[in-house]
Amino acid sequence: MSKVKIQFDIDQQTDKSIKQTMKDANIASRVSYIDYAFTIFQWALANAKEGRIIVALDEKTQTYKELSMPPLDIVKPSTGEIKNG
């Protein structure tokens, strides 16, 4: 498989956050970090396209927090409802 080089600029705080996340998750390279991030983003988009919500569930309390971001709303199937805003 041929490779494509991608280069972008990030601020120092984002770089620090990425490095900390990599350390916490024992991710050895930025390539792996991007691969993991891309995989979960694709998964979230695919599920949103199917009309599912993406959540983090607290099994103890049975409460959840929904992941909300514009790309997930864009691919979400139309329910016929008119959204305010």
Secondary structure, DSSP 8 states (H G I E B T S, - for coil): -----------HHHHHHHHHHHHHTT---HHHHHHHHHHHHHHHHHHHHTT---EEEETTTTEEEE---HHHHHHS---S-----
